[in-house]
Amino acid sequence: MSRFVIERAQPLRAPIRIAYERRGSGPLVVLIQGLGLPGRMWMGLPEGLLGMGYSVVTPDNRGTGGSDKPGPPYRMAALGDDIAAVIADVTGGRGAALVVGISLGGMIAQHVALRHPELVCGLILASTTCGLPRGKLPRFEVLWQLVRSGFDSSAAARAMIQRRLAHPDTLRAQPSLFARWSKELASAPTPPRAFIGQMTAALGHNTGFRLRRIACPTEVLTGDTDEIVPAANSQLLARLIPDAELTVVPRTGHVFPMEEPLALPRAVQRLDARVREGGGRWAVL
């Protein structure tokens, strides 16, 4: 595993440094994490993809991990440009990546595909939304608990939001599901100012009227009981993106990749076949 930091110029603002990790060799897969989470929080998915013969890049979104952590506001376009700069750095401008984004990461992935289509040969959107006005918000109490989780690090607050993330059956069968997740996050927490920054970007996210411009093959996945980003959002994405296919993962919630660890690797395999069939310009490292 190799760690890198790039510096990206920004109009009218100081340059920003974005950190990422790169592993393996083969067709390039880029994994974009969700709200407040650094790139290392994929809990086994990178290792699974490495075993399948892919090279894997996990960026730290601005505000997390080894990347710069400026105060708010953040803009979704800038978050997308950060990831585009990482892809260009990894590939040297030669070829595109299969881009996977979950939750906030899925919103960012949409902006990468819309603003930098030459860098994206395939897209996986997991537990995510096109934003308002067409998308569907969670219930107010769930939204409030999500916001609170960025400021309250107590065990009670953490347990409350975790109950919203997974299906009740999963939590009963795997009571320690979030143990490693919580330990990893506690070792390098995202500061509240960065959490607010990412949240402001999410609140301003609105791609619903532009999604028909996404030309690459796309897989959309959701847990059927997602309380954070209701499944109706994924159904809408699949309708609006021209070459999209929808998978609803039964008896799972927002963190379905943790509950059903084969769901995303299978989606990568499906998308791999579609990208190759379409002759996509996929970078191989």
C-alpha positions as CSV (number, residue, x, y, z in Angstrom):
1,M,0.0,0.0,0.0
2,S,1.3,3.5,-0.9
3,R,0.1,6.8,0.5
4,F,0.1,10.0,-1.5
5,V,-0.9,13.6,-1.0
6,I,-1.7,15.9,-3.9
7,E,-2.1,19.7,-3.8
8,R,-4.9,21.0,-5.9
9,A,-5.3,24.7,-6.9
10,Q,-8.6,26.3,-6.2
11,P,-10.0,29.6,-7.8
12,L,-9.8,32.5,-5.3
13,R,-8.8,30.1,-2.5
14,A,-5.7,28.6,-1.1
15,P,-4.6,25.2,-2.6
16,I,-6.0,22.2,-0.8
17,R,-4.2,18.9,-0.1
18,I,-6.0,15.7,-0.7
19,A,-4.6,12.4,0.6
20,Y,-5.2,9.0,-0.9
21,E,-4.0,5.4,-0.6
22,R,-3.3,3.2,-3.6
23,R,-3.0,-0.6,-3.6
24,G,-2.6,-3.4,-6.1
25,S,-2.4,-3.6,-9.8
26,G,-5.1,-4.1,-12.5
27,P,-8.1,-2.1,-13.6
28,L,-8.6,1.0,-11.4
29,V,-11.4,1.2,-8.9
30,V,-11.8,4.4,-6.8
31,L,-13.8,4.2,-3.5
32,I,-15.4,7.4,-2.1
33,Q,-16.6,7.3,1.5
34,G,-19.6,8.9,3.1
35,L,-20.2,11.8,5.6
36,G,-17.3,12.3,8.0
37,L,-15.6,9.1,7.1
38,P,-11.9,8.8,5.8
39,G,-11.1,6.4,3.0
40,R,-9.9,3.6,5.3
41,M,-13.4,3.0,6.6
42,W,-14.5,0.5,3.9
43,M,-14.1,-2.5,6.2
44,G,-12.7,-5.1,4.0
45,L,-14.0,-4.1,0.5
46,P,-10.6,-2.9,-0.8
47,E,-9.0,-6.2,0.2
48,G,-11.8,-8.1,-1.5
49,L,-11.4,-6.1,-4.7
50,L,-7.6,-6.6,-4.6
51,G,-8.2,-10.3,-4.5
52,M,-10.4,-10.0,-7.6
53,G,-7.5,-8.4,-9.6
54,Y,-8.3,-4.7,-9.3
55,S,-6.1,-1.8,-8.2
56,V,-7.9,0.2,-5.5
57,V,-7.6,3.9,-4.6
58,T,-9.2,5.2,-1.4
59,P,-9.2,9.0,-1.1
60,D,-9.8,10.9,2.1
61,N,-12.5,13.5,1.2
62,R,-11.6,17.0,2.3
63,G,-12.2,17.3,6.0
64,T,-11.2,13.7,6.8
65,G,-8.2,11.5,7.3
66,G,-4.9,12.9,5.9
67,S,-6.6,15.6,3.8
68,D,-6.9,19.2,4.7
69,K,-9.7,20.1,7.0
70,P,-10.9,23.7,6.3
71,G,-13.9,25.1,7.9
72,P,-17.3,25.4,6.1
73,P,-18.8,25.9,3.7
74,Y,-17.8,23.1,1.3
75,R,-19.3,22.9,-2.2
76,M,-20.1,19.5,-3.8
77,A,-18.5,20.6,-7.1
78,A,-15.2,21.2,-5.2
79,L,-15.5,17.8,-3.5
80,G,-15.9,16.2,-7.0
81,D,-13.0,18.1,-8.4
82,D,-10.9,16.8,-5.5
83,I,-11.6,13.2,-6.5
84,A,-11.1,14.1,-10.2
85,A,-7.6,15.4,-9.3
86,V,-6.8,12.2,-7.5
87,I,-7.9,10.1,-10.5
88,A,-5.8,12.3,-12.9
89,D,-2.8,11.9,-10.5
90,V,-3.1,8.1,-10.4
91,T,-3.6,7.6,-14.1
92,G,-1.3,10.4,-15.3
93,G,-4.2,11.6,-17.4
94,R,-4.4,8.3,-19.3
95,G,-7.6,6.4,-18.9
96,A,-10.6,6.4,-16.6
97,A,-11.6,4.8,-13.3
98,L,-14.6,2.8,-12.2
99,V,-15.9,5.0,-9.4
100,V,-17.8,3.7,-6.4
101,G,-19.4,6.2,-3.9
102,I,-21.6,5.5,-0.9
103,S,-24.0,8.1,0.7
104,L,-22.2,11.4,0.6
105,G,-19.5,9.6,-1.5
106,G,-22.3,8.7,-4.0
107,M,-23.2,12.4,-4.3
108,I,-19.6,13.3,-4.9
109,A,-19.3,10.5,-7.5
110,Q,-22.2,12.0,-9.4
111,H,-20.4,15.3,-9.7
112,V,-17.2,13.6,-10.8
113,A,-19.1,11.9,-13.6
114,L,-20.9,15.1,-14.6
115,R,-17.9,17.5,-14.4
116,H,-15.2,15.1,-15.6
117,P,-16.8,12.4,-17.7
118,E,-13.5,11.5,-19.3
119,L,-12.2,10.2,-16.0
120,V,-15.2,7.9,-15.2
121,C,-15.7,4.7,-17.3
122,G,-18.3,3.2,-14.9
123,L,-20.2,4.4,-11.8
124,I,-21.6,2.6,-8.7
125,L,-23.9,4.7,-6.6
126,A,-24.7,3.2,-3.2
127,S,-27.2,4.4,-0.6
128,T,-27.3,7.9,-2.1
129,T,-29.5,10.6,-3.7
130,C,-29.7,13.2,-6.4
131,G,-30.7,15.7,-3.7
132,L,-33.6,18.1,-3.4
133,P,-36.1,19.0,-4.8
134,R,-36.5,15.6,-6.4
135,G,-34.9,13.4,-3.8
136,K,-36.5,12.2,-0.5
137,L,-35.3,13.3,2.9
138,P,-35.1,11.0,5.9
139,R,-37.6,11.5,8.8
140,F,-36.8,14.6,10.8
141,E,-35.8,12.6,13.9
142,V,-33.3,10.5,11.8
143,L,-31.9,13.6,10.2
144,W,-31.4,15.2,13.6
145,Q,-29.6,12.2,15.0
146,L,-27.3,12.2,11.9
147,V,-26.4,15.9,12.4
148,R,-25.9,15.3,16.2
149,S,-23.5,12.4,15.5
150,G,-21.0,14.9,14.1
151,F,-20.8,16.8,17.4
152,D,-21.6,14.3,20.1
153,S,-19.1,11.5,20.5
154,S,-20.7,9.9,23.5
155,A,-21.5,6.2,23.5
156,A,-25.2,6.9,23.7
157,A,-25.2,9.2,20.7
158,R,-23.1,6.7,18.7
159,A,-25.4,3.8,19.6
160,M,-28.4,5.9,18.6
161,I,-27.2,6.6,15.1
162,Q,-25.8,3.1,14.6
163,R,-29.4,1.8,15.2
164,R,-30.4,3.8,12.2
165,L,-27.7,2.5,9.9
166,A,-28.4,-1.2,9.7
167,H,-31.4,-3.5,9.6
168,P,-32.6,-4.6,13.0
169,D,-32.1,-8.2,12.2
170,T,-28.4,-7.5,11.4
171,L,-27.9,-5.7,14.7
172,R,-29.5,-8.6,16.6
173,A,-27.4,-11.2,14.8
174,Q,-24.2,-9.2,14.8
175,P,-24.2,-7.0,17.9
176,S,-20.5,-6.1,17.4
177,L,-21.1,-5.1,13.8
178,F,-19.9,-1.5,14.4
179,A,-17.1,-2.3,16.9
180,R,-14.2,-2.1,14.5
181,W,-15.9,0.7,12.6
182,S,-16.2,2.8,15.8
183,K,-12.7,2.0,16.9
184,E,-11.3,3.1,13.5
185,L,-13.2,6.3,13.5
186,A,-12.3,7.2,17.1
187,S,-8.6,6.9,16.3
188,A,-8.8,9.9,13.9
189,P,-12.2,11.7,14.3
190,T,-13.4,14.2,11.8
191,P,-13.5,17.7,13.5
192,P,-16.9,19.3,13.8
193,R,-16.0,22.1,11.4
194,A,-15.2,19.6,8.7
195,F,-18.4,17.6,9.4
196,I,-20.4,20.8,9.1
197,G,-18.5,21.6,5.8
198,Q,-19.5,18.2,4.3
199,M,-23.0,18.6,5.6
200,T,-23.4,22.0,3.9
201,A,-22.2,20.4,0.6
202,A,-24.7,17.6,1.0
203,L,-27.6,20.1,1.6
204,G,-26.6,22.0,-1.5
205,H,-26.4,18.8,-3.7
206,N,-28.9,18.8,-6.6
207,T,-28.2,16.8,-9.7
208,G,-31.7,15.6,-10.5
209,F,-32.1,17.7,-13.6
210,R,-28.6,16.8,-15.0
211,L,-28.4,13.1,-14.5
212,R,-29.4,12.3,-18.0
213,R,-26.0,13.6,-19.1
214,I,-24.3,10.7,-17.3
215,A,-23.3,8.4,-20.2
216,C,-21.3,5.7,-18.5
217,P,-22.7,2.4,-17.4
218,T,-24.1,2.8,-13.8
219,E,-25.1,0.4,-11.0
220,V,-27.4,1.8,-8.3
221,L,-27.7,-0.1,-5.0
222,T,-29.7,0.5,-1.9
223,G,-30.7,-1.4,1.3
224,D,-34.5,-1.9,1.3
225,T,-34.8,-0.4,4.8
226,D,-32.4,2.5,4.6
227,E,-33.5,5.1,7.1
228,I,-30.7,7.7,6.3
229,V,-31.2,7.8,2.5
230,P,-34.6,6.1,1.8
231,A,-34.6,3.6,-1.0
232,A,-36.9,5.8,-3.1
233,N,-33.8,7.9,-3.8
234,S,-32.0,5.0,-5.5
235,Q,-35.1,4.1,-7.5
236,L,-35.2,7.7,-8.8
237,L,-31.5,7.7,-9.7
238,A,-32.0,4.5,-11.7
239,R,-34.8,6.1,-13.6
240,L,-32.9,9.3,-14.3
241,I,-29.5,7.9,-15.4
242,P,-29.8,6.5,-18.9
243,D,-27.7,3.4,-18.6
244,A,-28.4,2.5,-14.9
245,E,-29.4,-0.7,-13.3
246,L,-31.0,-0.9,-9.8
247,T,-30.3,-3.5,-7.1
248,V,-32.2,-3.5,-3.9
249,V,-30.4,-5.5,-1.2
250,P,-33.1,-7.2,1.0
251,R,-33.1,-6.9,4.8
252,T,-30.3,-4.3,4.9
253,G,-30.1,-0.6,5.7
254,H,-27.8,2.3,4.9
255,V,-24.6,0.3,5.5
256,F,-25.7,-2.6,3.3
257,P,-22.0,-3.2,2.3
258,M,-21.2,-4.1,5.9
259,E,-24.4,-6.2,6.3
260,E,-24.1,-8.0,2.9
261,P,-20.3,-7.9,2.1
262,L,-20.7,-9.5,-1.3
263,A,-23.2,-6.9,-2.6
264,L,-20.6,-4.3,-3.8
265,P,-18.0,-6.8,-5.2
266,R,-20.8,-8.4,-7.3
267,A,-21.8,-4.9,-8.5
268,V,-18.2,-4.3,-9.5
269,Q,-18.2,-7.6,-11.4
270,R,-21.4,-6.7,-13.2
271,L,-20.1,-3.3,-14.1
272,D,-16.8,-4.7,-15.2
273,A,-18.6,-6.7,-17.9
274,R,-20.7,-3.8,-19.0
275,V,-17.7,-1.4,-19.2
276,R,-15.6,-3.9,-21.3
277,E,-18.6,-4.6,-23.5
278,G,-18.9,-0.9,-24.2
279,G,-15.2,-0.4,-24.9
280,G,-14.7,2.0,-22.0
281,R,-11.3,3.5,-21.6
282,W,-10.4,1.9,-18.3
283,A,-7.0,2.6,-16.8
284,V,-5.0,-0.4,-15.8
285,L,-2.2,0.2,-13.3
